[in-house]
């Protein structure tokens, strides 16, 4: 049984509040503590896209436009996708 979008949203909310981490939240899908939260945006802007996923089961969600918390991991959106750091794996979006 796959975790629902709402379950992911709950975990995201907790993880967001723990920025810059560590993320002390179990993955809603597999139960492992392998959740990652990385944003994409311009370095001098406080709004960006959030990518939230589990490194173990490669499930997760994206949040299209959100406030980037202070000290968060942020990819520079001006760079080509494959040059952005930290890397974000291809993960399956929960529905
Ligand atoms: Zn997982």
PDB file of the backbone (N, CA, C, O) and the ligand in Angstrom, with CONECT records:
HET     ZN  A 101       1
ATOM      1  N   UNK A   1       0.857  -1.205   0.000  1.00  0.00           N
ATOM      2  CA  UNK A   1       0.000   0.000   0.000  1.00  0.00           C
ATOM      3  C   UNK A   1       0.885   1.245   0.000  1.00  0.00           C
ATOM      4  O   UNK A   1       1.688   1.436   0.914  1.00  0.00           O
ATOM      5  N   UNK A   2       0.744   2.079  -1.006  1.00  0.00           N
ATOM      6  CA  UNK A   2       1.557   3.281  -1.128  1.00  0.00           C
ATOM      7  C   UNK A   2       0.973   4.400  -0.271  1.00  0.00           C
ATOM      8  O   UNK A   2      -0.241   4.519  -0.112  1.00  0.00           O
ATOM      9  N   UNK A   3       1.864   5.206   0.269  1.00  0.00           N
ATOM     10  CA  UNK A   3       1.419   6.365   1.040  1.00  0.00           C
ATOM     11  C   UNK A   3       0.689   7.346   0.125  1.00  0.00           C
ATOM     12  O   UNK A   3       1.026   7.488  -1.050  1.00  0.00           O
ATOM     13  N   UNK A   4      -0.307   8.012   0.680  1.00  0.00           N
ATOM     14  CA  UNK A   4      -1.093   8.976  -0.112  1.00  0.00           C
ATOM     15  C   UNK A   4      -0.410  10.343  -0.135  1.00  0.00           C
ATOM     16  O   UNK A   4       0.512  10.609   0.638  1.00  0.00           O
ATOM     17  N   UNK A   5      -0.874  11.186  -1.021  1.00  0.00           N
ATOM     18  CA  UNK A   5      -0.356  12.549  -1.103  1.00  0.00           C
ATOM     19  C   UNK A   5      -0.513  13.266   0.236  1.00  0.00           C
ATOM     20  O   UNK A   5       0.391  13.980   0.671  1.00  0.00           O
ATOM     21  N   UNK A   6      -1.662  13.074   0.887  1.00  0.00           N
ATOM     22  CA  UNK A   6      -1.897  13.743   2.174  1.00  0.00           C
ATOM     23  C   UNK A   6      -0.914  13.286   3.246  1.00  0.00           C
ATOM     24  O   UNK A   6      -0.456  14.091   4.057  1.00  0.00           O
ATOM     25  N   UNK A   7      -0.587  11.984   3.248  1.00  0.00           N
ATOM     26  CA  UNK A   7       0.407  11.477   4.204  1.00  0.00           C
ATOM     27  C   UNK A   7       1.780  12.097   3.928  1.00  0.00           C
ATOM     28  O   UNK A   7       2.521  12.437   4.850  1.00  0.00           O
ATOM     29  N   UNK A   8       2.096  12.234   2.656  1.00  0.00           N
ATOM     30  CA  UNK A   8       3.363  12.883   2.285  1.00  0.00           C
ATOM     31  C   UNK A   8       3.371  14.350   2.706  1.00  0.00           C
ATOM     32  O   UNK A   8       4.387  14.877   3.161  1.00  0.00           O
ATOM     33  N   UNK A   9       2.212  15.000   2.544  1.00  0.00           N
ATOM     34  CA  UNK A   9       2.113  16.412   2.906  1.00  0.00           C
ATOM     35  C   UNK A   9       2.329  16.608   4.408  1.00  0.00           C
ATOM     36  O   UNK A   9       2.967  17.574   4.824  1.00  0.00           O
ATOM     37  N   UNK A  10       1.799  15.693   5.218  1.00  0.00           N
ATOM     38  CA  UNK A  10       2.014  15.752   6.669  1.00  0.00           C
ATOM     39  C   UNK A  10       3.504  15.621   6.999  1.00  0.00           C
ATOM     40  O   UNK A  10       4.039  16.384   7.804  1.00  0.00           O
ATOM     41  N   UNK A  11       4.166  14.647   6.370  1.00  0.00           N
ATOM     42  CA  UNK A  11       5.599  14.434   6.612  1.00  0.00           C
ATOM     43  C   UNK A  11       6.399  15.641   6.129  1.00  0.00           C
ATOM     44  O   UNK A  11       7.366  16.051   6.770  1.00  0.00           O
ATOM     45  N   UNK A  12       5.988  16.204   4.993  1.00  0.00           N
ATOM     46  CA  UNK A  12       6.657  17.392   4.445  1.00  0.00           C
ATOM     47  C   UNK A  12       6.584  18.549   5.428  1.00  0.00           C
ATOM     48  O   UNK A  12       7.571  19.244   5.672  1.00  0.00           O
ATOM     49  N   UNK A  13       5.396  18.741   5.987  1.00  0.00           N
ATOM     50  CA  UNK A  13       5.195  19.838   6.933  1.00  0.00           C
ATOM     51  C   UNK A  13       6.122  19.701   8.137  1.00  0.00           C
ATOM     52  O   UNK A  13       6.706  20.685   8.590  1.00  0.00           O
ATOM     53  N   UNK A  14       6.257  18.472   8.656  1.00  0.00           N
ATOM     54  CA  UNK A  14       7.162  18.221   9.789  1.00  0.00           C
ATOM     55  C   UNK A  14       8.614  18.460   9.376  1.00  0.00           C
ATOM     56  O   UNK A  14       9.372  19.118  10.088  1.00  0.00           O
ATOM     57  N   UNK A  15       8.990  17.918   8.215  1.00  0.00           N
ATOM     58  CA  UNK A  15      10.374  18.050   7.740  1.00  0.00           C
ATOM     59  C   UNK A  15      10.720  19.517   7.490  1.00  0.00           C
ATOM     60  O   UNK A  15      11.820  19.967   7.808  1.00  0.00           O
ATOM     61  N   UNK A  16       9.782  20.247   6.925  1.00  0.00           N
ATOM     62  CA  UNK A  16       9.964  21.673   6.639  1.00  0.00           C
ATOM     63  C   UNK A  16      10.318  22.419   7.921  1.00  0.00           C
ATOM     64  O   UNK A  16      11.220  23.257   7.938  1.00  0.00           O
ATOM     65  N   UNK A  17       9.597  22.103   8.991  1.00  0.00           N
ATOM     66  CA  UNK A  17       9.822  22.778  10.272  1.00  0.00           C
ATOM     67  C   UNK A  17      11.175  22.420  10.882  1.00  0.00           C
ATOM     68  O   UNK A  17      11.667  23.133  11.757  1.00  0.00           O
ATOM     69  N   UNK A  18      11.787  21.308  10.424  1.00  0.00           N
ATOM     70  CA  UNK A  18      13.082  20.854  10.961  1.00  0.00           C
ATOM     71  C   UNK A  18      14.261  21.396  10.162  1.00  0.00           C
ATOM     72  O   UNK A  18      15.410  21.106  10.494  1.00  0.00           O
ATOM     73  N   UNK A  19      14.001  22.173   9.118  1.00  0.00           N
ATOM     74  CA  UNK A  19      15.083  22.732   8.299  1.00  0.00           C
ATOM     75  C   UNK A  19      16.043  23.531   9.172  1.00  0.00           C
ATOM     76  O   UNK A  19      15.571  24.300  10.009  1.00  0.00           O
ATOM     77  N   UNK A  20      17.369  23.397   9.030  1.00  0.00           N
ATOM     78  CA  UNK A  20      18.066  22.632   8.003  1.00  0.00           C
ATOM     79  C   UNK A  20      18.311  21.160   8.346  1.00  0.00           C
ATOM     80  O   UNK A  20      19.213  20.554   7.766  1.00  0.00           O
ATOM     81  N   UNK A  21      17.586  20.591   9.217  1.00  0.00           N
ATOM     82  CA  UNK A  21      17.693  19.173   9.493  1.00  0.00           C
ATOM     83  C   UNK A  21      18.563  18.882  10.702  1.00  0.00           C
ATOM     84  O   UNK A  21      19.023  19.828  11.342  1.00  0.00           O
ATOM     85  N   UNK A  22      18.817  17.617  11.055  1.00  0.00           N
ATOM     86  CA  UNK A  22      18.386  16.438  10.301  1.00  0.00           C
ATOM     87  C   UNK A  22      16.867  16.234  10.335  1.00  0.00           C
ATOM     88  O   UNK A  22      16.189  16.696  11.253  1.00  0.00           O
ATOM     89  N   UNK A  23      16.357  15.551   9.343  1.00  0.00           N
ATOM     90  CA  UNK A  23      14.920  15.294   9.255  1.00  0.00           C
ATOM     91  C   UNK A  23      14.589  14.049  10.085  1.00  0.00           C
ATOM     92  O   UNK A  23      14.844  12.917   9.673  1.00  0.00           O
ATOM     93  N   UNK A  24      14.032  14.288  11.233  1.00  0.00           N
ATOM     94  CA  UNK A  24      13.734  13.210  12.175  1.00  0.00           C
ATOM     95  C   UNK A  24      12.294  12.735  11.965  1.00  0.00           C
ATOM     96  O   UNK A  24      11.478  12.756  12.887  1.00  0.00           O
ATOM     97  N   UNK A  25      12.004  12.313  10.747  1.00  0.00           N
ATOM     98  CA  UNK A  25      10.659  11.883  10.372  1.00  0.00           C
ATOM     99  C   UNK A  25      10.790  10.597   9.562  1.00  0.00           C
ATOM    100  O   UNK A  25      11.653  10.492   8.690  1.00  0.00           O
ATOM    101  N   UNK A  26       9.934   9.620   9.851  1.00  0.00           N
ATOM    102  CA  UNK A  26       9.937   8.381   9.074  1.00  0.00           C
ATOM    103  C   UNK A  26       9.219   8.599   7.746  1.00  0.00           C
ATOM    104  O   UNK A  26       8.252   9.357   7.664  1.00  0.00           O
ATOM    105  N   UNK A  27       9.708   7.924   6.712  1.00  0.00           N
ATOM    106  CA  UNK A  27       9.041   7.979   5.407  1.00  0.00           C
ATOM    107  C   UNK A  27       7.631   7.408   5.547  1.00  0.00           C
ATOM    108  O   UNK A  27       7.466   6.311   6.082  1.00  0.00           O
ATOM    109  N   UNK A  28       6.597   8.138   5.071  1.00  0.00           N
ATOM    110  CA  UNK A  28       5.225   7.638   5.177  1.00  0.00           C
ATOM    111  C   UNK A  28       4.993   6.402   4.320  1.00  0.00           C
ATOM    112  O   UNK A  28       3.999   5.698   4.496  1.00  0.00           O
ATOM    113  N   UNK A  29       5.885   6.142   3.416  1.00  0.00           N
ATOM    114  CA  UNK A  29       5.710   5.002   2.515  1.00  0.00           C
ATOM    115  C   UNK A  29       6.423   3.746   3.022  1.00  0.00           C
ATOM    116  O   UNK A  29       5.800   2.693   3.151  1.00  0.00           O
ATOM    117  N   UNK A  30       7.739   3.850   3.313  1.00  0.00           N
ATOM    118  CA  UNK A  30       8.511   2.644   3.687  1.00  0.00           C
ATOM    119  C   UNK A  30       8.925   2.624   5.146  1.00  0.00           C
ATOM    120  O   UNK A  30       9.391   1.596   5.637  1.00  0.00           O
ATOM    121  N   UNK A  31       8.763   3.751   5.858  1.00  0.00           N
ATOM    122  CA  UNK A  31       9.080   3.788   7.280  1.00  0.00           C
ATOM    123  C   UNK A  31      10.527   4.077   7.619  1.00  0.00           C
ATOM    124  O   UNK A  31      10.863   4.238   8.792  1.00  0.00           O
ATOM    125  N   UNK A  32      11.398   4.148   6.612  1.00  0.00           N
ATOM    126  CA  UNK A  32      12.813   4.444   6.868  1.00  0.00           C
ATOM    127  C   UNK A  32      13.010   5.943   7.089  1.00  0.00           C
ATOM    128  O   UNK A  32      12.221   6.759   6.613  1.00  0.00           O
ATOM    129  N   UNK A  33      14.072   6.295   7.817  1.00  0.00           N
ATOM    130  CA  UNK A  33      14.385   7.714   8.013  1.00  0.00           C
ATOM    131  C   UNK A  33      15.381   8.151   6.946  1.00  0.00           C
ATOM    132  O   UNK A  33      16.547   8.423   7.233  1.00  0.00           O
ATOM    133  N   UNK A  34      14.900   8.212   5.724  1.00  0.00           N
ATOM    134  CA  UNK A  34      15.741   8.566   4.571  1.00  0.00           C
ATOM    135  C   UNK A  34      15.140   9.717   3.789  1.00  0.00           C
ATOM    136  O   UNK A  34      15.381   9.840   2.587  1.00  0.00           O
ATOM    137  N   UNK A  35      14.361  10.563   4.451  1.00  0.00           N
ATOM    138  CA  UNK A  35      13.681  11.646   3.733  1.00  0.00           C
ATOM    139  C   UNK A  35      14.645  12.790   3.430  1.00  0.00           C
ATOM    140  O   UNK A  35      15.524  13.110   4.231  1.00  0.00           O
ATOM    141  N   UNK A  36      14.464  13.395   2.268  1.00  0.00           N
ATOM    142  CA  UNK A  36      15.305  14.517   1.833  1.00  0.00           C
ATOM    143  C   UNK A  36      14.408  15.668   1.406  1.00  0.00           C
ATOM    144  O   UNK A  36      13.337  15.455   0.837  1.00  0.00           O
ATOM    145  N   UNK A  37      14.849  16.875   1.680  1.00  0.00           N
ATOM    146  CA  UNK A  37      14.108  18.075   1.284  1.00  0.00           C
ATOM    147  C   UNK A  37      15.071  19.062   0.638  1.00  0.00           C
ATOM    148  O   UNK A  37      15.974  19.581   1.294  1.00  0.00           O
ATOM    149  N   UNK A  38      14.872  19.314  -0.647  1.00  0.00           N
ATOM    150  CA  UNK A  38      15.722  20.244  -1.407  1.00  0.00           C
ATOM    151  C   UNK A  38      14.806  21.194  -2.181  1.00  0.00           C
ATOM    152  O   UNK A  38      13.769  20.790  -2.707  1.00  0.00           O
ATOM    153  N   UNK A  39      15.209  22.449  -2.237  1.00  0.00           N
ATOM    154  CA  UNK A  39      14.436  23.458  -2.957  1.00  0.00           C
ATOM    155  C   UNK A  39      15.165  23.851  -4.242  1.00  0.00           C
ATOM    156  O   UNK A  39      16.383  23.703  -4.348  1.00  0.00           O
ATOM    157  N   UNK A  40      14.410  24.349  -5.206  1.00  0.00           N
ATOM    158  CA  UNK A  40      14.995  24.939  -6.401  1.00  0.00           C
ATOM    159  C   UNK A  40      14.515  26.377  -6.505  1.00  0.00           C
ATOM    160  O   UNK A  40      13.320  26.652  -6.397  1.00  0.00           O
ATOM    161  N   UNK A  41      15.448  27.285  -6.712  1.00  0.00           N
ATOM    162  CA  UNK A  41      15.053  28.682  -6.836  1.00  0.00           C
ATOM    163  C   UNK A  41      16.244  29.567  -7.102  1.00  0.00           C
ATOM    164  O   UNK A  41      17.369  29.096  -7.270  1.00  0.00           O
ATOM    165  N   UNK A  42      15.979  30.865  -7.138  1.00  0.00           N
ATOM    166  CA  UNK A  42      17.056  31.828  -7.290  1.00  0.00           C
ATOM    167  C   UNK A  42      17.654  32.096  -5.918  1.00  0.00           C
ATOM    168  O   UNK A  42      16.926  32.206  -4.931  1.00  0.00           O
ATOM    169  N   UNK A  43      18.997  32.204  -5.849  1.00  0.00           N
ATOM    170  CA  UNK A  43      19.671  32.330  -4.547  1.00  0.00           C
ATOM    171  C   UNK A  43      19.192  33.521  -3.716  1.00  0.00           C
ATOM    172  O   UNK A  43      19.221  33.459  -2.486  1.00  0.00           O
ATOM    173  N   UNK A  44      18.756  34.597  -4.359  1.00  0.00           N
ATOM    174  CA  UNK A  44      18.392  35.781  -3.590  1.00  0.00           C
ATOM    175  C   UNK A  44      16.878  35.926  -3.406  1.00  0.00           C
ATOM    176  O   UNK A  44      16.397  36.979  -2.988  1.00  0.00           O
ATOM    177  N   UNK A  45      16.139  34.870  -3.720  1.00  0.00           N
ATOM    178  CA  UNK A  45      14.682  34.915  -3.554  1.00  0.00           C
ATOM    179  C   UNK A  45      14.277  33.951  -2.444  1.00  0.00           C
ATOM    180  O   UNK A  45      14.954  32.953  -2.196  1.00  0.00           O
ATOM    181  N   UNK A  46      13.177  34.257  -1.788  1.00  0.00           N
ATOM    182  CA  UNK A  46      12.757  33.376  -0.696  1.00  0.00           C
ATOM    183  C   UNK A  46      11.595  32.463  -1.107  1.00  0.00           C
ATOM    184  O   UNK A  46      11.000  31.791  -0.265  1.00  0.00           O
ATOM    185  N   UNK A  47      11.276  32.446  -2.411  1.00  0.00           N
ATOM    186  CA  UNK A  47      10.237  31.548  -2.902  1.00  0.00           C
ATOM    187  C   UNK A  47      10.855  30.574  -3.902  1.00  0.00           C
ATOM    188  O   UNK A  47      11.670  30.963  -4.738  1.00  0.00           O
ATOM    189  N   UNK A  48      10.465  29.322  -3.809  1.00  0.00           N
ATOM    190  CA  UNK A  48      11.007  28.326  -4.722  1.00  0.00           C
ATOM    191  C   UNK A  48      10.142  27.096  -4.769  1.00  0.00           C
ATOM    192  O   UNK A  48       9.051  27.053  -4.200  1.00  0.00           O
ATOM    193  N   UNK A  49      10.660  26.071  -5.475  1.00  0.00           N
ATOM    194  CA  UNK A  49       9.953  24.809  -5.585  1.00  0.00           C
ATOM    195  C   UNK A  49      10.581  23.825  -4.609  1.00  0.00           C
ATOM    196  O   UNK A  49      11.805  23.732  -4.519  1.00  0.00           O
ATOM    197  N   UNK A  50       9.748  23.089  -3.875  1.00  0.00           N
ATOM    198  CA  UNK A  50      10.256  22.091  -2.930  1.00  0.00           C
ATOM    199  C   UNK A  50      10.186  20.701  -3.542  1.00  0.00           C
ATOM    200  O   UNK A  50       9.208  20.338  -4.195  1.00  0.00           O
ATOM    201  N   UNK A  51      11.249  19.929  -3.316  1.00  0.00           N
ATOM    202  CA  UNK A  51      11.288  18.521  -3.715  1.00  0.00           C
ATOM    203  C   UNK A  51      11.469  17.726  -2.431  1.00  0.00           C
ATOM    204  O   UNK A  51      12.435  17.936  -1.698  1.00  0.00           O
ATOM    205  N   UNK A  52      10.554  16.825  -2.161  1.00  0.00           N
ATOM    206  CA  UNK A  52      10.581  16.067  -0.915  1.00  0.00           C
ATOM    207  C   UNK A  52      10.445  14.596  -1.260  1.00  0.00           C
ATOM    208  O   UNK A  52       9.441  14.175  -1.834  1.00  0.00           O
ATOM    209  N   UNK A  53      11.466  13.809  -0.905  1.00  0.00           N
ATOM    210  CA  UNK A  53      11.438  12.404  -1.316  1.00  0.00           C
ATOM    211  C   UNK A  53      12.184  11.536  -0.316  1.00  0.00           C
ATOM    212  O   UNK A  53      12.873  12.019   0.583  1.00  0.00           O
ATOM    213  N   UNK A  54      12.016  10.233  -0.511  1.00  0.00           N
ATOM    214  CA  UNK A  54      12.703   9.241   0.313  1.00  0.00           C
ATOM    215  C   UNK A  54      13.807   8.594  -0.528  1.00  0.00           C
ATOM    216  O   UNK A  54      13.547   8.083  -1.618  1.00  0.00           O
ATOM    217  N   UNK A  55      15.040   8.621  -0.013  1.00  0.00           N
ATOM    218  CA  UNK A  55      16.176   8.027  -0.723  1.00  0.00           C
ATOM    219  C   UNK A  55      16.096   6.508  -0.743  1.00  0.00           C
ATOM    220  O   UNK A  55      16.758   5.863  -1.557  1.00  0.00           O
ATOM    221  N   UNK A  56      15.296   5.932   0.143  1.00  0.00           N
ATOM    222  CA  UNK A  56      15.188   4.462   0.182  1.00  0.00           C
ATOM    223  C   UNK A  56      14.183   3.935  -0.836  1.00  0.00           C
ATOM    224  O   UNK A  56      14.515   3.043  -1.617  1.00  0.00           O
ATOM    225  N   UNK A  57      12.964   4.464  -0.845  1.00  0.00           N
ATOM    226  CA  UNK A  57      11.935   3.925  -1.744  1.00  0.00           C
ATOM    227  C   UNK A  57      11.675   4.814  -2.961  1.00  0.00           C
ATOM    228  O   UNK A  57      10.901   4.447  -3.845  1.00  0.00           O
ATOM    229  N   UNK A  58      12.326   5.990  -3.008  1.00  0.00           N
ATOM    230  CA  UNK A  58      12.218   6.903  -4.157  1.00  0.00           C
ATOM    231  C   UNK A  58      10.769   7.269  -4.506  1.00  0.00           C
ATOM    232  O   UNK A  58      10.368   7.296  -5.670  1.00  0.00           O
ATOM    233  N   UNK A  59      10.004   7.548  -3.441  1.00  0.00           N
ATOM    234  CA  UNK A  59       8.679   8.132  -3.584  1.00  0.00           C
ATOM    235  C   UNK A  59       8.755   9.535  -2.983  1.00  0.00           C
ATOM    236  O   UNK A  59       9.666   9.841  -2.214  1.00  0.00           O
ATOM    237  N   UNK A  60       7.790  10.382  -3.343  1.00  0.00           N
ATOM    238  CA  UNK A  60       7.796  11.705  -2.754  1.00  0.00           C
ATOM    239  C   UNK A  60       6.786  12.630  -3.383  1.00  0.00           C
ATOM    240  O   UNK A  60       5.896  12.207  -4.121  1.00  0.00           O
ATOM    241  N   UNK A  61       6.945  13.919  -3.072  1.00  0.00           N
ATOM    242  CA  UNK A  61       6.056  14.943  -3.634  1.00  0.00           C
ATOM    243  C   UNK A  61       6.872  16.182  -4.004  1.00  0.00           C
ATOM    244  O   UNK A  61       7.993  16.371  -3.531  1.00  0.00           O
ATOM    245  N   UNK A  62       6.285  17.020  -4.858  1.00  0.00           N
ATOM    246  CA  UNK A  62       6.848  18.327  -5.157  1.00  0.00           C
ATOM    247  C   UNK A  62       5.838  19.389  -4.782  1.00  0.00           C
ATOM    248  O   UNK A  62       4.631  19.201  -4.940  1.00  0.00           O
ATOM    249  N   UNK A  63       6.344  20.513  -4.280  1.00  0.00           N
ATOM    250  CA  UNK A  63       5.482  21.642  -3.944  1.00  0.00           C
ATOM    251  C   UNK A  63       5.917  22.785  -4.856  1.00  0.00           C
ATOM    252  O   UNK A  63       7.061  23.234  -4.799  1.00  0.00           O
ATOM    253  N   UNK A  64       4.989  23.251  -5.700  1.00  0.00           N
ATOM    254  CA  UNK A  64       5.415  24.101  -6.810  1.00  0.00           C
ATOM    255  C   UNK A  64       5.905  25.482  -6.385  1.00  0.00           C
ATOM    256  O   UNK A  64       6.845  26.005  -6.984  1.00  0.00           O
ATOM    257  N   UNK A  65       5.312  26.065  -5.399  1.00  0.00           N
ATOM    258  CA  UNK A  65       5.717  27.423  -5.024  1.00  0.00           C
ATOM    259  C   UNK A  65       5.552  27.584  -3.527  1.00  0.00           C
ATOM    260  O   UNK A  65       4.434  27.579  -3.012  1.00  0.00           O
ATOM    261  N   UNK A  66       6.671  27.726  -2.830  1.00  0.00           N
ATOM    262  CA  UNK A  66       6.594  27.797  -1.379  1.00  0.00           C
ATOM    263  C   UNK A  66       7.694  28.694  -0.849  1.00  0.00           C
ATOM    264  O   UNK A  66       8.653  29.003  -1.557  1.00  0.00           O
ATOM    265  N   UNK A  67       7.553  29.101   0.372  1.00  0.00           N
ATOM    266  CA  UNK A  67       8.582  29.893   1.028  1.00  0.00           C
ATOM    267  C   UNK A  67       9.768  28.974   1.348  1.00  0.00           C
ATOM    268  O   UNK A  67       9.594  27.909   1.940  1.00  0.00           O
ATOM    269  N   UNK A  68      10.963  29.394   0.954  1.00  0.00           N
ATOM    270  CA  UNK A  68      12.161  28.605   1.246  1.00  0.00           C
ATOM    271  C   UNK A  68      12.639  28.984   2.645  1.00  0.00           C
ATOM    272  O   UNK A  68      12.989  30.138   2.893  1.00  0.00           O
ATOM    273  N   UNK A  69      12.654  28.005   3.565  1.00  0.00           N
ATOM    274  CA  UNK A  69      13.064  28.350   4.934  1.00  0.00           C
ATOM    275  C   UNK A  69      14.552  28.697   4.987  1.00  0.00           C
ATOM    276  O   UNK A  69      15.331  28.289   4.126  1.00  0.00           O
ATOM    277  N   UNK A  70      14.920  29.447   5.999  1.00  0.00           N
ATOM    278  CA  UNK A  70      16.301  29.851   6.174  1.00  0.00           C
ATOM    279  C   UNK A  70      17.199  28.623   6.335  1.00  0.00           C
ATOM    280  O   UNK A  70      16.822  27.663   7.008  1.00  0.00           O
ATOM    281  N   UNK A  71      18.370  28.649   5.728  1.00  0.00           N
ATOM    282  CA  UNK A  71      19.384  27.594   5.801  1.00  0.00           C
ATOM    283  C   UNK A  71      18.969  26.305   5.098  1.00  0.00           C
ATOM    284  O   UNK A  71      19.562  25.251   5.328  1.00  0.00           O
ATOM    285  N   UNK A  72      17.951  26.389   4.241  1.00  0.00           N
ATOM    286  CA  UNK A  72      17.540  25.197   3.482  1.00  0.00           C
ATOM    287  C   UNK A  72      18.561  24.887   2.387  1.00  0.00           C
ATOM    288  O   UNK A  72      19.343  25.751   1.991  1.00  0.00           O
ATOM    289  N   UNK A  73      18.543  23.652   1.908  1.00  0.00           N
ATOM    290  CA  UNK A  73      19.333  23.268   0.739  1.00  0.00           C
ATOM    291  C   UNK A  73      18.608  23.773  -0.500  1.00  0.00           C
ATOM    292  O   UNK A  73      17.456  23.410  -0.738  1.00  0.00           O
ATOM    293  N   UNK A  74      19.278  24.609  -1.292  1.00  0.00           N
ATOM    294  CA  UNK A  74      18.634  25.206  -2.462  1.00  0.00           C
ATOM    295  C   UNK A  74      19.493  25.001  -3.705  1.00  0.00           C
ATOM    296  O   UNK A  74      20.670  25.360  -3.730  1.00  0.00           O
ATOM    297  N   UNK A  75      18.889  24.420  -4.729  1.00  0.00           N
ATOM    298  CA  UNK A  75      19.510  24.348  -6.050  1.00  0.00           C
ATOM    299  C   UNK A  75      19.320  25.685  -6.745  1.00  0.00           C
ATOM    300  O   UNK A  75      18.275  26.321  -6.610  1.00  0.00           O
ATOM    301  N   UNK A  76      20.332  26.106  -7.486  1.00  0.00           N
ATOM    302  CA  UNK A  76      20.251  27.345  -8.258  1.00  0.00           C
ATOM    303  C   UNK A  76      19.512  27.070  -9.571  1.00  0.00           C
ATOM    304  O   UNK A  76      20.005  26.339 -10.430  1.00  0.00           O
ATOM    305  N   UNK A  77      18.328  27.663  -9.715  1.00  0.00           N
ATOM    306  CA  UNK A  77      17.497  27.382 -10.887  1.00  0.00           C
ATOM    307  C   UNK A  77      18.064  27.974 -12.175  1.00  0.00           C
ATOM    308  O   UNK A  77      17.570  27.655 -13.256  1.00  0.00           O
ATOM    309  N   UNK A  78      19.093  28.831 -12.092  1.00  0.00           N
ATOM    310  CA  UNK A  78      19.699  29.400 -13.300  1.00  0.00           C
ATOM    311  C   UNK A  78      20.609  28.390 -13.990  1.00  0.00           C
ATOM    312  O   UNK A  78      20.901  28.525 -15.178  1.00  0.00           O
ATOM    313  N   UNK A  79      21.059  27.372 -13.244  1.00  0.00           N
ATOM    314  CA  UNK A  79      21.953  26.361 -13.819  1.00  0.00           C
ATOM    315  C   UNK A  79      21.150  25.328 -14.593  1.00  0.00           C
ATOM    316  O   UNK A  79      19.980  25.093 -14.291  1.00  0.00           O
ATOM    317  N   UNK A  80      21.787  24.699 -15.608  1.00  0.00           N
ATOM    318  CA  UNK A  80      21.124  23.571 -16.281  1.00  0.00           C
ATOM    319  C   UNK A  80      20.769  22.497 -15.255  1.00  0.00           C
ATOM    320  O   UNK A  80      21.478  22.308 -14.267  1.00  0.00           O
ATOM    321  N   UNK A  81      19.676  21.806 -15.502  1.00  0.00           N
ATOM    322  CA  UNK A  81      19.141  20.844 -14.546  1.00  0.00           C
ATOM    323  C   UNK A  81      20.183  19.827 -14.048  1.00  0.00           C
ATOM    324  O   UNK A  81      20.239  19.506 -12.861  1.00  0.00           O
ATOM    325  N   UNK A  82      21.007  19.328 -14.991  1.00  0.00           N
ATOM    326  CA  UNK A  82      21.959  18.269 -14.613  1.00  0.00           C
ATOM    327  C   UNK A  82      23.198  18.811 -13.898  1.00  0.00           C
ATOM    328  O   UNK A  82      24.051  18.033 -13.471  1.00  0.00           O
ATOM    329  N   UNK A  83      23.306  20.127 -13.762  1.00  0.00           N
ATOM    330  CA  UNK A  83      24.456  20.714 -13.055  1.00  0.00           C
ATOM    331  C   UNK A  83      24.073  21.214 -11.668  1.00  0.00           C
ATOM    332  O   UNK A  83      24.928  21.688 -10.920  1.00  0.00           O
ATOM    333  N   UNK A  84      22.802  21.110 -11.323  1.00  0.00           N
ATOM    334  CA  UNK A  84      22.350  21.648 -10.038  1.00  0.00           C
ATOM    335  C   UNK A  84      22.755  20.740  -8.889  1.00  0.00           C
ATOM    336  O   UNK A  84      22.699  19.515  -8.996  1.00  0.00           O
ATOM    337  N   UNK A  85      23.162  21.358  -7.791  1.00  0.00           N
ATOM    338  CA  UNK A  85      23.530  20.640  -6.580  1.00  0.00           C
ATOM    339  C   UNK A  85      22.685  21.157  -5.417  1.00  0.00           C
ATOM    340  O   UNK A  85      22.346  22.340  -5.398  1.00  0.00           O
ATOM    341  N   UNK A  86      22.333  20.308  -4.447  1.00  0.00           N
ATOM    342  CA  UNK A  86      22.552  18.858  -4.468  1.00  0.00           C
ATOM    343  C   UNK A  86      21.646  18.166  -5.481  1.00  0.00           C
ATOM    344  O   UNK A  86      20.587  18.677  -5.846  1.00  0.00           O
ATOM    345  N   UNK A  87      22.087  16.992  -5.926  1.00  0.00           N
ATOM    346  CA  UNK A  87      21.345  16.236  -6.912  1.00  0.00           C
ATOM    347  C   UNK A  87      20.000  15.737  -6.336  1.00  0.00           C
ATOM    348  O   UNK A  87      19.879  15.433  -5.149  1.00  0.00           O
ATOM    349  N   UNK A  88      19.025  15.668  -7.214  1.00  0.00           N
ATOM    350  CA  UNK A  88      17.726  15.114  -6.836  1.00  0.00           C
ATOM    351  C   UNK A  88      17.475  13.907  -7.725  1.00  0.00           C
ATOM    352  O   UNK A  88      17.462  14.052  -8.948  1.00  0.00           O
ATOM    353  N   UNK A  89      17.274  12.720  -7.158  1.00  0.00           N
ATOM    354  CA  UNK A  89      17.059  11.526  -7.984  1.00  0.00           C
ATOM    355  C   UNK A  89      15.675  11.574  -8.642  1.00  0.00           C
ATOM    356  O   UNK A  89      14.807  12.336  -8.214  1.00  0.00           O
ATOM    357  N   UNK A  90      15.480  10.778  -9.655  1.00  0.00           N
ATOM    358  CA  UNK A  90      14.148  10.630 -10.225  1.00  0.00           C
ATOM    359  C   UNK A  90      13.306   9.838  -9.246  1.00  0.00           C
ATOM    360  O   UNK A  90      13.546   8.650  -9.032  1.00  0.00           O
ATOM    361  N   UNK A  91      12.333  10.482  -8.658  1.00  0.00           N
ATOM    362  CA  UNK A  91      11.479   9.776  -7.705  1.00  0.00           C
ATOM    363  C   UNK A  91      10.042   9.830  -8.197  1.00  0.00           C
ATOM    364  O   UNK A  91       9.664  10.706  -8.975  1.00  0.00           O
ATOM    365  N   UNK A  92       9.246   8.869  -7.722  1.00  0.00           N
ATOM    366  CA  UNK A  92       7.861   8.772  -8.146  1.00  0.00           C
ATOM    367  C   UNK A  92       6.996   9.688  -7.290  1.00  0.00           C
ATOM    368  O   UNK A  92       7.077   9.659  -6.062  1.00  0.00           O
ATOM    369  N   UNK A  93       6.167  10.499  -7.942  1.00  0.00           N
ATOM    370  CA  UNK A  93       5.309  11.438  -7.234  1.00  0.00           C
ATOM    371  C   UNK A  93       4.080  10.707  -6.697  1.00  0.00           C
ATOM    372  O   UNK A  93       3.376  10.021  -7.439  1.00  0.00           O
ATOM    373  N   UNK A  94       3.834  10.862  -5.398  1.00  0.00           N
ATOM    374  CA  UNK A  94       2.662  10.235  -4.789  1.00  0.00           C
ATOM    375  C   UNK A  94       1.384  10.923  -5.259  1.00  0.00           C
ATOM    376  O   UNK A  94       1.394  12.110  -5.585  1.00  0.00           O
ATOM    377  N   UNK A  95       0.307  10.185  -5.291  1.00  0.00           N
ATOM    378  CA  UNK A  95      -0.971  10.784  -5.720  1.00  0.00           C
ATOM    379  C   UNK A  95      -2.045  10.553  -4.668  1.00  0.00           C
ATOM    380  O   UNK A  95      -3.186  10.981  -4.847  1.00  0.00           O
TER     381      UNK A  95
HETATM  382 ZN    ZN A 101      10.611   5.514   1.813  1.00  0.00          ZN
END
